[in-house]
Amino acid sequence: MALVPVLRAGEAIVIRFSFFLIIFTLVGNALAPAQAPAPTERDRGIVFAQGENPAEAIRLLTAATKQDKKDIRAWHWLGIAFEKQQKVNDALKAHEKAAKVADELHTSLIERSASLLKLELVEAADSAERFLSLNSGLSDKKRKEWRDRADFLRVHAGAGFAERQIYKSGEVNSRARVLRKPEPAYTEAARNNQITGTVVLRCVFGADGMVRNLFVVKGLPDGLSERAIEAARKIKFIPALKDGRPVSMWMQLEYNFNLY
């Protein structure tokens, strides 16, 4: 004859309680929010750079820049970590890299989230300014170039230039009108090396009649990009108008270099 197990009242209660506890745990796990991803080497390095462990920051951030040579934030904070260890030459290289990478990537950066874009460009501008302050041997021309780079990055980040709103051509009632556009001259090196082509610049035609925030979109070697920038600074123009008042607007300039 088969034996039928008989449960006493206390045992039945324990089994029911265990069953409901298992169900509650399974449902709770299913509804629990996903855990935040573990911090990357870059993120940990930034924390150390912001704190008092620059040596560990340098180790982590150096690894991060090797993994991604265009990581603006890693280069910026690596520069700051080197500064804390008074390694000026290494800091210069890192800050230079952060600013130049941002220059090169400023159009593709627009595809990122607005908060990340602003953060990266602000830090890149800070790197450009740190490069200036750490490098006392820059020529006046190079110092001006780096000052423009810092300004350009801050304009794109929208930080610190609230009083100087810059419009696109379709946003103004009357576009800036060029009165005089001097042509750049060839450098001796470019002439000797038979360099030809077009330099493309992006800049701001200011409401005050000044050309500023010059940025090389497409350059040429042997000093031709620099000659184009020098010529662009001498442009005379009537500022754009919006609602009857002068305003600043973005402009693109092209300078053709041809040997005849």
FIKOLZA-1660 file (N, C-alpha, C; in steps of 0.1 Angstrom, whole numbers, plus 5000, padded with zeros to 4 digits):
% residues 260
   i   px   py   pz ch aa at
   1 5008 4988 5000  A  M  N
   1 5000 5000 5000  A  M CA
   1 5009 5012 5000  A  M  C
   2 5005 5022 4991  A  A  N
   2 5014 5034 4990  A  A CA
   2 5012 5043 5003  A  A  C
   3 5023 5049 5007  A  L  N
   3 5023 5058 5018  A  L CA
   3 5021 5072 5014  A  L  C
   4 5012 5079 5020  A  V  N
   4 5009 5093 5016  A  V CA
   4 5014 5101 5027  A  V  C
   5 5024 5110 5024  A  P  N
   5 5030 5119 5035  A  P CA
   5 5020 5128 5040  A  P  C
   6 5020 5129 5053  A  V  N
   6 5011 5138 5060  A  V CA
   6 5019 5150 5066  A  V  C
   7 5015 5162 5062  A  L  N
   7 5022 5174 5068  A  L CA
   7 5014 5180 5079  A  L  C
   8 5022 5183 5090  A  R  N
   8 5015 5189 5101  A  R CA
   8 5013 5204 5098  A  R  C
   9 5005 5211 5106  A  A  N
   9 5001 5225 5103  A  A CA
   9 5013 5234 5102  A  A  C
  10 5023 5232 5111  A  G  N
  10 5035 5241 5112  A  G CA
  10 5043 5239 5099  A  G  C
  11 5045 5227 5095  A  E  N
  11 5053 5224 5083  A  E CA
  11 5046 5230 5070  A  E  C
  12 5033 5230 5070  A  A  N
  12 5026 5235 5058  A  A CA
  12 5028 5250 5057  A  A  C
  13 5028 5257 5069  A  I  N
  13 5030 5271 5069  A  I CA
  13 5044 5275 5064  A  I  C
  14 5054 5267 5069  A  V  N
  14 5068 5270 5065  A  V CA
  14 5069 5268 5049  A  V  C
  15 5063 5258 5044  A  I  N
  15 5064 5256 5029  A  I CA
  15 5058 5267 5022  A  I  C
  16 5046 5271 5026  A  R  N
  16 5039 5283 5019  A  R CA
  16 5047 5295 5020  A  R  C
  17 5053 5298 5032  A  F  N
  17 5061 5310 5033  A  F CA
  17 5074 5310 5024  A  F  C
  18 5080 5298 5023  A  S  N
  18 5092 5297 5015  A  S CA
  18 5088 5299 5000  A  S  C
  19 5076 5293 4996  A  F  N
  19 5072 5295 4982  A  F CA
  19 5070 5310 4979  A  F  C
  20 5063 5317 4987  A  F  N
  20 5061 5331 4985  A  F CA
  20 5073 5339 4985  A  F  C
  21 5083 5335 4994  A  L  N
  21 5096 5342 4995  A  L CA
  21 5103 5341 4982  A  L  C
  22 5103 5329 4976  A  I  N
  22 5110 5326 4963  A  I CA
  22 5104 5335 4952  A  I  C
  23 5090 5335 4951  A  I  N
  23 5083 5343 4941  A  I CA
  23 5086 5358 4943  A  I  C
  24 5086 5363 4955  A  F  N
  24 5089 5377 4958  A  F CA
  24 5103 5380 4953  A  F  C
  25 5113 5372 4956  A  T  N
  25 5127 5374 4952  A  T CA
  25 5128 5375 4937  A  T  C
  26 5122 5365 4930  A  L  N
  26 5123 5365 4915  A  L CA
  26 5117 5377 4909  A  L  C
  27 5105 5381 4914  A  V  N
  27 5098 5393 4909  A  V CA
  27 5107 5406 4912  A  V  C
  28 5112 5406 4924  A  G  N
  28 5121 5418 4928  A  G CA
  28 5133 5419 4919  A  G  C
  29 5139 5408 4916  A  N  N
  29 5151 5408 4908  A  N CA
  29 5147 5413 4894  A  N  C
  30 5136 5409 4889  A  A  N
  30 5132 5412 4875  A  A CA
  30 5129 5427 4874  A  A  C
  31 5124 5433 4885  A  L  N
  31 5120 5447 4885  A  L CA
  31 5131 5456 4889  A  L  C
  32 5142 5451 4895  A  A  N
  32 5153 5459 4900  A  A CA
  32 5160 5466 4888  A  A  C
  33 5163 5479 4890  A  P  N
  33 5170 5486 4880  A  P CA
  33 5184 5480 4877  A  P  C
  34 5188 5481 4864  A  A  N
  34 5201 5476 4860  A  A CA
  34 5212 5483 4867  A  A  C
  35 5222 5476 4871  A  Q  N
  35 5234 5482 4877  A  Q CA
  35 5241 5491 4868  A  Q  C
  36 5246 5502 4873  A  A  N
  36 5254 5512 4865  A  A CA
  36 5267 5505 4860  A  A  C
  37 5271 5508 4848  A  P  N
  37 5283 5502 4843  A  P CA
  37 5295 5506 4852  A  P  C
  38 5304 5497 4852  A  A  N
  38 5317 5499 4860  A  A CA
  38 5324 5511 4854  A  A  C
  39 5330 5519 4862  A  P  N
  39 5338 5531 4857  A  P CA
  39 5350 5526 4848  A  P  C
  40 5352 5533 4838  A  T  N
  40 5363 5530 4829  A  T CA
  40 5376 5534 4834  A  T  C
  41 5387 5530 4828  A  E  N
  41 5400 5535 4832  A  E CA
  41 5401 5551 4831  A  E  C
  42 5395 5556 4821  A  R  N
  42 5395 5571 4819  A  R CA
  42 5388 5577 4831  A  R  C
  43 5376 5572 4834  A  D  N
  43 5368 5578 4845  A  D CA
  43 5375 5577 4858  A  D  C
  44 5381 5566 4861  A  R  N
  44 5389 5564 4873  A  R CA
  44 5401 5574 4873  A  R  C
  45 5407 5575 4862  A  G  N
  45 5419 5584 4861  A  G CA
  45 5415 5598 4863  A  G  C
  46 5403 5603 4858  A  I  N
  46 5399 5616 4861  A  I CA
  46 5397 5619 4875  A  I  C
  47 5391 5609 4882  A  V  N
  47 5389 5610 4897  A  V CA
  47 5402 5612 4904  A  V  C
  48 5412 5604 4900  A  F  N
  48 5425 5605 4907  A  F CA
  48 5432 5619 4903  A  F  C
  49 5430 5623 4891  A  A  N
  49 5435 5636 4887  A  A CA
  49 5429 5648 4894  A  A  C
  50 5416 5646 4897  A  Q  N
  50 5409 5657 4905  A  Q CA
  50 5413 5656 4919  A  Q  C
  51 5417 5645 4924  A  G  N
  51 5421 5643 4938  A  G CA
  51 5436 5645 4940  A  G  C
  52 5442 5637 4948  A  E  N
  52 5456 5639 4952  A  E CA
  52 5464 5627 4949  A  E  C
  53 5461 5620 4938  A  N  N
  53 5469 5609 4933  A  N CA
  53 5472 5610 4919  A  N  C
  54 5480 5620 4915  A  P  N
  54 5483 5622 4901  A  P CA
  54 5491 5611 4894  A  P  C
  55 5499 5604 4902  A  A  N
  55 5507 5593 4896  A  A CA
  55 5498 5582 4891  A  A  C
  56 5488 5578 4899  A  E  N
  56 5478 5568 4895  A  E CA
  56 5470 5573 4883  A  E  C
  57 5466 5586 4883  A  A  N
  57 5459 5592 4872  A  A CA
  57 5467 5591 4860  A  A  C
  58 5480 5594 4860  A  I  N
  58 5488 5594 4848  A  I CA
  58 5488 5580 4843  A  I  C
  59 5489 5570 4851  A  R  N
  59 5490 5556 4847  A  R CA
  59 5477 5552 4840  A  R  C
  60 5465 5555 4846  A  L  N
  60 5453 5552 4840  A  L CA
  60 5449 5560 4827  A  L  C
  61 5452 5573 4828  A  L  N
  61 5449 5581 4816  A  L CA
  61 5458 5579 4804  A  L  C
  62 5471 5575 4807  A  T  N
  62 5480 5572 4796  A  T CA
  62 5475 5559 4789  A  T  C
  63 5470 5550 4797  A  A  N
  63 5464 5538 4791  A  A CA
  63 5451 5541 4783  A  A  C
  64 5443 5550 4788  A  A  N
  64 5431 5554 4781  A  A CA
  64 5434 5561 4768  A  A  C
  65 5445 5570 4767  A  T  N
  65 5448 5576 4755  A  T CA
  65 5454 5567 4745  A  T  C
  66 5461 5556 4749  A  K  N
  66 5466 5546 4740  A  K CA
  66 5455 5538 4734  A  K  C
  67 5444 5536 4742  A  Q  N
  67 5433 5529 4737  A  Q CA
  67 5424 5537 4727  A  Q  C
  68 5423 5550 4730  A  D  N
  68 5416 5559 4721  A  D CA
  68 5424 5572 4720  A  D  C
  69 5431 5574 4709  A  K  N
  69 5440 5586 4708  A  K CA
  69 5432 5599 4706  A  K  C
  70 5419 5598 4705  A  K  N
  70 5411 5610 4703  A  K CA
  70 5401 5612 4715  A  K  C
  71 5405 5607 4726  A  D  N
  71 5397 5609 4738  A  D CA
  71 5401 5623 4744  A  D  C
  72 5393 5633 4742  A  I  N
  72 5396 5646 4746  A  I CA
  72 5397 5647 4761  A  I  C
  73 5388 5641 4768  A  R  N
  73 5388 5643 4783  A  R CA
  73 5400 5636 4789  A  R  C
  74 5404 5624 4783  A  A  N
  74 5416 5617 4789  A  A CA
  74 5428 5626 4787  A  A  C
  75 5430 5632 4775  A  W  N
  75 5442 5641 4773  A  W CA
  75 5442 5653 4782  A  W  C
  76 5430 5659 4784  A  H  N
  76 5429 5671 4792  A  H CA
  76 5433 5668 4806  A  H  C
  77 5427 5657 4812  A  W  N
  77 5430 5654 4826  A  W CA
  77 5444 5648 4828  A  W  C
  78 5449 5642 4817  A  L  N
  78 5463 5637 4818  A  L CA
  78 5472 5649 4819  A  L  C
  79 5469 5660 4812  A  G  N
  79 5477 5672 4813  A  G CA
  79 5477 5678 4827  A  G  C
  80 5465 5678 4833  A  I  N
  80 5464 5684 4846  A  I CA
  80 5472 5675 4856  A  I  C
  81 5471 5662 4854  A  A  N
  81 5479 5653 4863  A  A CA
  81 5494 5655 4862  A  A  C
  82 5498 5657 4850  A  F  N
  82 5513 5660 4848  A  F CA
  82 5516 5674 4854  A  F  C
  83 5507 5683 4853  A  E  N
  83 5510 5696 4860  A  E CA
  83 5512 5694 4875  A  E  C
  84 5503 5686 4881  A  K  N
  84 5504 5684 4895  A  K CA
  84 5518 5678 4899  A  K  C
  85 5524 5670 4890  A  Q  N
  85 5537 5665 4892  A  Q CA
  85 5548 5674 4887  A  Q  C
  86 5544 5686 4883  A  Q  N
  86 5554 5695 4877  A  Q CA
  86 5562 5690 4865  A  Q  C
  87 5555 5682 4857  A  K  N
  87 5561 5677 4845  A  K CA
  87 5556 5685 4834  A  K  C
  88 5562 5697 4832  A  V  N
  88 5556 5707 4823  A  V CA
  88 5556 5703 4809  A  V  C
  89 5567 5697 4804  A  N  N
  89 5567 5693 4790  A  N CA
  89 5557 5682 4787  A  N  C
  90 5555 5673 4796  A  D  N
  90 5544 5663 4793  A  D CA
  90 5531 5669 4794  A  D  C
  91 5529 5679 4803  A  A  N
  91 5516 5685 4804  A  A CA
  91 5513 5693 4792  A  A  C
  92 5523 5700 4786  A  L  N
  92 5521 5707 4774  A  L CA
  92 5516 5698 4763  A  L  C
  93 5523 5687 4761  A  K  N
  93 5519 5678 4750  A  K CA
  93 5505 5673 4752  A  K  C
  94 5501 5670 4764  A  A  N
  94 5487 5664 4767  A  A CA
  94 5477 5675 4764  A  A  C
  95 5479 5687 4769  A  H  N
  95 5470 5698 4767  A  H CA
  95 5469 5702 4752  A  H  C
  96 5480 5702 4745  A  E  N
  96 5481 5704 4731  A  E CA
  96 5472 5694 4723  A  E  C
  97 5474 5682 4727  A  K  N
  97 5466 5671 4721  A  K CA
  97 5451 5672 4723  A  K  C
  98 5447 5676 4735  A  A  N
  98 5433 5677 4738  A  A CA
  98 5427 5688 4729  A  A  C
  99 5434 5699 4728  A  A  N
  99 5428 5711 4721  A  A CA
  99 5428 5708 4706  A  A  C
 100 5438 5702 4701  A  K  N
 100 5439 5699 4686  A  K CA
 100 5429 5688 4682  A  K  C
 101 5428 5678 4691  A  V  N
 101 5418 5668 4688  A  V CA
 101 5404 5674 4687  A  V  C
 102 5401 5683 4696  A  A  N
 102 5388 5689 4696  A  A CA
 102 5386 5698 4684  A  A  C
 103 5397 5704 4679  A  D  N
 103 5397 5712 4667  A  D CA
 103 5393 5703 4655  A  D  C
 104 5399 5691 4655  A  E  N
 104 5397 5682 4643  A  E CA
 104 5383 5676 4644  A  E  C
 105 5378 5674 4656  A  L  N
 105 5366 5666 4657  A  L CA
 105 5353 5675 4659  A  L  C
 106 5355 5688 4659  A  H  N
 106 5344 5696 4664  A  H CA
 106 5331 5694 4656  A  H  C
 107 5332 5690 4643  A  T  N
 107 5319 5688 4636  A  T CA
 107 5313 5674 4640  A  T  C
 108 5321 5664 4641  A  S  N
 108 5316 5651 4644  A  S CA
 108 5311 5651 4659  A  S  C
 109 5316 5659 4667  A  L  N
 109 5312 5660 4681  A  L CA
 109 5298 5664 4683  A  L  C
 110 5292 5671 4673  A  I  N
 110 5278 5675 4673  A  I CA
 110 5269 5663 4674  A  I  C
 111 5273 5652 4670  A  E  N
 111 5265 5640 4670  A  E CA
 111 5263 5634 4684  A  E  C
 112 5272 5639 4693  A  R  N
 112 5271 5634 4707  A  R CA
 112 5260 5641 4715  A  R  C
 113 5257 5637 4727  A  S  N
 113 5247 5644 4735  A  S CA
 113 5252 5658 4738  A  S  C
 114 5243 5667 4740  A  A  N
 114 5246 5681 4742  A  A CA
 114 5255 5683 4754  A  A  C
 115 5252 5676 4765  A  S  N
 115 5260 5677 4778  A  S CA
 115 5274 5672 4776  A  S  C
 116 5276 5661 4769  A  L  N
 116 5289 5656 4767  A  L CA
 116 5297 5665 4757  A  L  C
 117 5290 5670 4747  A  L  N
 117 5297 5679 4738  A  L CA
 117 5302 5691 4745  A  L  C
 118 5294 5697 4753  A  K  N
 118 5298 5709 4760  A  K CA
 118 5309 5706 4769  A  K  C
 119 5309 5695 4777  A  L  N
 119 5319 5692 4786  A  L CA
 119 5332 5690 4779  A  L  C
 120 5332 5683 4768  A  E  N
 120 5345 5680 4761  A  E CA
 120 5351 5693 4755  A  E  C
 121 5342 5702 4750  A  L  N
 121 5348 5714 4744  A  L CA
 121 5352 5724 4754  A  L  C
 122 5345 5724 4765  A  V  N
 122 5350 5733 4776  A  V CA
 122 5364 5729 4781  A  V  C
 123 5365 5716 4783  A  E  N
 123 5378 5711 4788  A  E CA
 123 5389 5712 4778  A  E  C
 124 5385 5711 4765  A  A  N
 124 5395 5713 4754  A  A CA
 124 5399 5728 4754  A  A  C
 125 5390 5737 4756  A  A  N
 125 5393 5751 4757  A  A CA
 125 5402 5754 4768  A  A  C
 126 5399 5748 4780  A  D  N
 126 5408 5749 4792  A  D CA
 126 5422 5744 4789  A  D  C
 127 5423 5733 4781  A  S  N
 127 5436 5728 4778  A  S CA
 127 5444 5738 4769  A  S  C
 128 5436 5744 4760  A  A  N
 128 5443 5754 4751  A  A CA
 128 5448 5766 4759  A  A  C
 129 5441 5770 4769  A  E  N
 129 5445 5781 4778  A  E CA
 129 5457 5777 4787  A  E  C
 130 5456 5764 4792  A  R  N
 130 5467 5759 4800  A  R CA
 130 5480 5758 4791  A  R  C
 131 5478 5754 4779  A  F  N
 131 5490 5753 4770  A  F CA
 131 5496 5767 4768  A  F  C
 132 5488 5777 4767  A  L  N
 132 5493 5791 4766  A  L CA
 132 5500 5795 4779  A  L  C
 133 5495 5792 4790  A  S  N
 133 5501 5797 4803  A  S CA
 133 5514 5789 4806  A  S  C
 134 5515 5777 4802  A  L  N
 134 5526 5769 4805  A  L CA
 134 5538 5771 4795  A  L  C
 135 5535 5777 4783  A  N  N
 135 5544 5778 4772  A  N CA
 135 5548 5792 4770  A  N  C
 136 5558 5797 4777  A  S  N
 136 5562 5811 4777  A  S CA
 136 5570 5814 4764  A  S  C
 137 5575 5804 4757  A  G  N
 137 5583 5806 4745  A  G CA
 137 5576 5808 4732  A  G  C
 138 5563 5808 4733  A  L  N
 138 5555 5810 4720  A  L CA
 138 5557 5823 4714  A  L  C
 139 5558 5823 4700  A  S  N
 139 5559 5836 4693  A  S CA
 139 5545 5843 4694  A  S  C
 140 5545 5856 4691  A  D  N
 140 5532 5863 4691  A  D CA
 140 5522 5857 4682  A  D  C
 141 5527 5852 4670  A  K  N
 141 5518 5846 4660  A  K CA
 141 5512 5834 4666  A  K  C
 142 5520 5825 4672  A  K  N
 142 5515 5812 4678  A  K CA
 142 5506 5815 4690  A  K  C
 143 5510 5825 4698  A  R  N
 143 5501 5829 4709  A  R CA
 143 5487 5833 4705  A  R  C
 144 5487 5841 4694  A  K  N
 144 5474 5845 4689  A  K CA
 144 5466 5833 4683  A  K  C
 145 5473 5824 4677  A  E  N
 145 5467 5812 4671  A  E CA
 145 5460 5804 4683  A  E  C
 146 5467 5802 4694  A  W  N
 146 5462 5794 4705  A  W CA
 146 5451 5802 4712  A  W  C
 147 5452 5815 4713  A  R  N
 147 5441 5823 4719  A  R CA
 147 5429 5821 4711  A  R  C
 148 5430 5822 4698  A  D  N
 148 5418 5820 4689  A  D CA
 148 5413 5806 4690  A  D  C
 149 5421 5796 4692  A  R  N
 149 5417 5782 4693  A  R CA
 149 5408 5781 4706  A  R  C
 150 5413 5787 4717  A  A  N
 150 5406 5786 4730  A  A CA
 150 5392 5793 4728  A  A  C
 151 5392 5805 4722  A  D  N
 151 5380 5812 4720  A  D CA
 151 5370 5804 4712  A  D  C
 152 5375 5798 4701  A  F  N
 152 5367 5791 4691  A  F CA
 152 5360 5779 4699  A  F  C
 153 5368 5772 4707  A  L  N
 153 5362 5760 4714  A  L CA
 153 5352 5765 4724  A  L  C
 154 5354 5776 4731  A  R  N
 154 5344 5781 4740  A  R CA
 154 5332 5786 4733  A  R  C
 155 5333 5792 4722  A  V  N
 155 5322 5796 4714  A  V CA
 155 5313 5784 4711  A  V  C
 156 5319 5773 4706  A  H  N
 156 5312 5761 4702  A  H CA
 156 5306 5755 4715  A  H  C
 157 5312 5756 4726  A  A  N
 157 5307 5750 4738  A  A CA
 157 5295 5758 4744  A  A  C
 158 5295 5771 4740  A  G  N
 158 5285 5780 4745  A  G CA
 158 5288 5785 4759  A  G  C
 159 5301 5784 4763  A  A  N
 159 5305 5788 4776  A  A CA
 159 5312 5801 4776  A  A  C
 160 5308 5811 4784  A  G  N
 160 5315 5823 4785  A  G CA
 160 5313 5833 4775  A  G  C
 161 5304 5831 4765  A  F  N
 161 5303 5840 4754  A  F CA
 161 5288 5844 4752  A  F  C
 162 5280 5844 4763  A  A  N
 162 5266 5846 4763  A  A CA
 162 5263 5860 4756  A  A  C
 163 5272 5870 4759  A  E  N
 163 5269 5883 4754  A  E CA
 163 5272 5884 4739  A  E  C
 164 5278 5874 4734  A  R  N
 164 5282 5875 4720  A  R CA
 164 5276 5864 4712  A  R  C
 165 5263 5865 4710  A  Q  N
 165 5256 5855 4702  A  Q CA
 165 5260 5855 4688  A  Q  C
 166 5262 5844 4682  A  I  N
 166 5267 5843 4668  A  I CA
 166 5256 5836 4660  A  I  C
 167 5253 5842 4649  A  Y  N
 167 5242 5837 4640  A  Y CA
 167 5247 5830 4628  A  Y  C
 168 5239 5821 4622  A  K  N
 168 5241 5816 4609  A  K CA
 168 5235 5825 4599  A  K  C
 169 5239 5823 4586  A  S  N
 169 5235 5832 4576  A  S CA
 169 5220 5832 4574  A  S  C
 170 5213 5821 4576  A  G  N
 170 5198 5821 4575  A  G CA
 170 5191 5827 4587  A  G  C
 171 5198 5831 4597  A  E  N
 171 5192 5837 4609  A  E CA
 171 5192 5852 4609  A  E  C
 172 5199 5858 4600  A  V  N
 172 5200 5873 4600  A  V CA
 172 5192 5879 4589  A  V  C
 173 5188 5892 4590  A  N  N
 173 5181 5899 4580  A  N CA
 173 5190 5903 4568  A  N  C
 174 5202 5907 4572  A  S  N
 174 5212 5911 4561  A  S CA
 174 5225 5905 4565  A  S  C
 175 5231 5898 4555  A  R  N
 175 5244 5891 4558  A  R CA
 175 5255 5902 4558  A  R  C
 176 5266 5898 4564  A  A  N
 176 5278 5906 4564  A  A CA
 176 5283 5908 4550  A  A  C
 177 5287 5921 4547  A  R  N
 177 5291 5924 4533  A  R CA
 177 5305 5928 4533  A  R  C
 178 5313 5921 4525  A  V  N
 178 5328 5923 4525  A  V CA
 178 5331 5935 4516  A  V  C
 179 5339 5944 4522  A  L  N
 179 5343 5956 4514  A  L CA
 179 5357 5954 4508  A  L  C
 180 5366 5947 4516  A  R  N
 180 5379 5945 4511  A  R CA
 180 5385 5932 4516  A  R  C
 181 5389 5924 4507  A  K  N
 181 5395 5910 4511  A  K CA
 181 5409 5909 4505  A  K  C
 182 5419 5912 4512  A  P  N
 182 5433 5911 4507  A  P CA
 182 5436 5897 4504  A  P  C
 183 5444 5895 4494  A  E  N
 183 5448 5882 4490  A  E CA
 183 5462 5878 4497  A  E  C
 184 5463 5866 4502  A  P  N
 184 5475 5862 4508  A  P CA
 184 5487 5859 4498  A  P  C
 185 5499 5862 4502  A  A  N
 185 5510 5859 4494  A  A CA
 185 5516 5845 4496  A  A  C
 186 5523 5840 4486  A  Y  N
 186 5530 5827 4488  A  Y CA
 186 5542 5829 4497  A  Y  C
 187 5545 5818 4504  A  T  N
 187 5557 5818 4512  A  T CA
 187 5568 5812 4502  A  T  C
 188 5580 5815 4505  A  E  N
 188 5591 5810 4497  A  E CA
 188 5592 5795 4496  A  E  C
 189 5589 5789 4508  A  A  N
 189 5590 5774 4509  A  A CA
 189 5579 5768 4501  A  A  C
 190 5567 5774 4501  A  A  N
 190 5556 5768 4494  A  A CA
 190 5558 5769 4479  A  A  C
 191 5564 5781 4475  A  R  N
 191 5567 5783 4460  A  R CA
 191 5578 5773 4456  A  R  C
 192 5588 5771 4464  A  N  N
 192 5599 5762 4460  A  N CA
 192 5594 5748 4459  A  N  C
 193 5584 5744 4468  A  N  N
 193 5579 5730 4468  A  N CA
 193 5567 5729 4459  A  N  C
 194 5563 5739 4452  A  Q  N
 194 5552 5738 4442  A  Q CA
 194 5539 5734 4449  A  Q  C
 195 5536 5740 4460  A  I  N
 195 5524 5737 4468  A  I CA
 195 5513 5746 4462  A  I  C
 196 5502 5739 4458  A  T  N
 196 5490 5746 4453  A  T CA
 196 5477 5740 4460  A  T  C
 197 5466 5747 4459  A  G  N
 197 5454 5742 4465  A  G CA
 197 5446 5753 4472  A  G  C
 198 5437 5749 4480  A  T  N
 198 5428 5759 4487  A  T CA
 198 5428 5757 4502  A  T  C
 199 5429 5769 4509  A  V  N
 199 5428 5769 4523  A  V CA
 199 5414 5773 4526  A  V  C
 200 5407 5766 4535  A  V  N
 200 5393 5769 4539  A  V CA
 200 5394 5772 4554  A  V  C
 201 5388 5784 4557  A  L  N
 201 5388 5789 4571  A  L CA
 201 5373 5791 4575  A  L  C
 202 5371 5788 4588  A  R  N
 202 5358 5792 4594  A  R CA
 202 5361 5802 4604  A  R  C
 203 5352 5812 4605  A  C  N
 203 5355 5823 4614  A  C CA
 203 5342 5831 4618  A  C  C
 204 5343 5841 4626  A  V  N
 204 5332 5849 4630  A  V CA
 204 5335 5863 4624  A  V  C
 205 5325 5869 4617  A  F  N
 205 5325 5883 4613  A  F CA
 205 5318 5890 4625  A  F  C
 206 5325 5897 4633  A  G  N
 206 5319 5902 4645  A  G CA
 206 5310 5914 4643  A  G  C
 207 5301 5917 4652  A  A  N
 207 5293 5929 4652  A  A CA
 207 5301 5941 4653  A  A  C
 208 5313 5940 4658  A  D  N
 208 5322 5952 4660  A  D CA
 208 5331 5954 4647  A  D  C
 209 5329 5946 4637  A  G  N
 209 5337 5948 4625  A  G CA
 209 5350 5940 4625  A  G  C
 210 5353 5932 4635  A  M  N
 210 5365 5924 4636  A  M CA
 210 5363 5910 4632  A  M  C
 211 5373 5904 4625  A  V  N
 211 5373 5890 4622  A  V CA
 211 5380 5882 4634  A  V  C
 212 5373 5872 4639  A  R  N
 212 5379 5865 4651  A  R CA
 212 5375 5850 4650  A  R  C
 213 5380 5843 4660  A  N  N
 213 5377 5828 4661  A  N CA
 213 5380 5821 4648  A  N  C
 214 5392 5824 4642  A  L  N
 214 5396 5818 4629  A  L CA
 214 5400 5803 4632  A  L  C
 215 5395 5794 4623  A  F  N
 215 5397 5780 4625  A  F CA
 215 5400 5774 4611  A  F  C
 216 5411 5766 4610  A  V  N
 216 5414 5760 4597  A  V CA
 216 5406 5748 4595  A  V  C
 217 5397 5748 4585  A  V  N
 217 5389 5736 4581  A  V CA
 217 5397 5727 4572  A  V  C
 218 5404 5734 4562  A  K  N
 218 5413 5726 4553  A  K CA
 218 5425 5735 4551  A  K  C
 219 5437 5730 4554  A  G  N
 219 5449 5737 4553  A  G CA
 219 5459 5733 4542  A  G  C
 220 5469 5741 4541  A  L  N
 220 5480 5737 4532  A  L CA
 220 5494 5739 4540  A  L  C
 221 5504 5732 4536  A  P  N
 221 5517 5732 4543  A  P CA
 221 5525 5744 4539  A  P  C
 222 5537 5745 4545  A  D  N
 222 5547 5755 4542  A  D CA
 222 5543 5769 4545  A  D  C
 223 5534 5771 4555  A  G  N
 223 5530 5784 4559  A  G CA
 223 5519 5790 4552  A  G  C
 224 5513 5783 4542  A  L  N
 224 5502 5789 4535  A  L CA
 224 5489 5791 4543  A  L  C
 225 5486 5781 4552  A  S  N
 225 5475 5783 4561  A  S CA
 225 5476 5796 4570  A  S  C
 226 5489 5798 4574  A  E  N
 226 5491 5810 4583  A  E CA
 226 5490 5822 4574  A  E  C
 227 5494 5822 4562  A  R  N
 227 5492 5834 4553  A  R CA
 227 5477 5837 4551  A  R  C
 228 5469 5826 4549  A  A  N
 228 5455 5828 4547  A  A CA
 228 5449 5834 4560  A  A  C
 229 5453 5830 4572  A  I  N
 229 5448 5835 4584  A  I CA
 229 5451 5850 4585  A  I  C
 230 5464 5853 4582  A  E  N
 230 5468 5867 4583  A  E CA
 230 5460 5876 4573  A  E  C
 231 5457 5871 4561  A  A  N
 231 5449 5879 4552  A  A CA
 231 5435 5880 4557  A  A  C
 232 5429 5870 4563  A  A  N
 232 5416 5870 4568  A  A CA
 232 5414 5881 4579  A  A  C
 233 5424 5882 4587  A  R  N
 233 5423 5892 4598  A  R CA
 233 5422 5906 4592  A  R  C
 234 5426 5909 4580  A  K  N
 234 5426 5922 4574  A  K CA
 234 5414 5925 4566  A  K  C
 235 5404 5916 4566  A  I  N
 235 5392 5918 4558  A  I CA
 235 5384 5930 4564  A  I  C
 236 5379 5938 4556  A  K  N
 236 5370 5949 4560  A  K CA
 236 5356 5946 4555  A  K  C
 237 5346 5947 4564  A  F  N
 237 5333 5943 4561  A  F CA
 237 5323 5952 4569  A  F  C
 238 5310 5951 4564  A  I  N
 238 5299 5957 4571  A  I CA
 238 5292 5945 4578  A  I  C
 239 5291 5946 4592  A  P  N
 239 5285 5935 4599  A  P CA
 239 5271 5931 4595  A  P  C
 240 5267 5919 4598  A  A  N
 240 5254 5914 4595  A  A CA
 240 5244 5922 4603  A  A  C
 241 5231 5923 4599  A  L  N
 241 5221 5929 4606  A  L CA
 241 5209 5920 4610  A  L  C
 242 5205 5921 4622  A  K  N
 242 5193 5914 4626  A  K CA
 242 5184 5923 4634  A  K  C
 243 5172 5925 4630  A  D  N
 243 5162 5934 4637  A  D CA
 243 5168 5948 4638  A  D  C
 244 5176 5952 4627  A  G  N
 244 5181 5966 4627  A  G CA
 244 5193 5969 4634  A  G  C
 245 5200 5958 4640  A  R  N
 245 5212 5961 4648  A  R CA
 245 5223 5951 4643  A  R  C
 246 5236 5956 4644  A  P  N
 246 5247 5947 4639  A  P CA
 246 5248 5935 4648  A  P  C
 247 5251 5924 4642  A  V  N
 247 5253 5911 4650  A  V CA
 247 5265 5903 4644  A  V  C
 248 5269 5894 4652  A  S  N
 248 5280 5885 4647  A  S CA
 248 5275 5873 4640  A  S  C
 249 5282 5869 4629  A  M  N
 249 5277 5857 4622  A  M CA
 249 5289 5848 4618  A  M  C
 250 5286 5835 4616  A  W  N
 250 5297 5826 4612  A  W CA
 250 5299 5828 4597  A  W  C
 251 5311 5827 4592  A  M  N
 251 5315 5828 4578  A  M CA
 251 5325 5817 4575  A  M  C
 252 5325 5813 4562  A  Q  N
 252 5335 5804 4557  A  Q CA
 252 5343 5811 4546  A  Q  C
 253 5356 5811 4547  A  L  N
 253 5364 5818 4537  A  L CA
 253 5373 5808 4529  A  L  C
 254 5375 5810 4517  A  E  N
 254 5384 5802 4509  A  E CA
 254 5395 5810 4502  A  E  C
 255 5407 5805 4503  A  Y  N
 255 5418 5812 4496  A  Y CA
 255 5425 5802 4487  A  Y  C
 256 5425 5805 4474  A  N  N
 256 5432 5797 4464  A  N CA
 256 5446 5800 4462  A  N  C
 257 5455 5791 4462  A  F  N
 257 5469 5793 4460  A  F CA
 257 5473 5786 4447  A  F  C
 258 5476 5793 4437  A  N  N
 258 5480 5788 4424  A  N CA
 258 5493 5794 4419  A  N  C
 259 5501 5785 4413  A  L  N
 259 5514 5790 4407  A  L CA
 259 5512 5791 4392  A  L  C
 260 5515 5803 4387  A  Y  N
 260 5514 5806 4372  A  Y CA
 260 5527 5806 4366  A  Y  C
% end
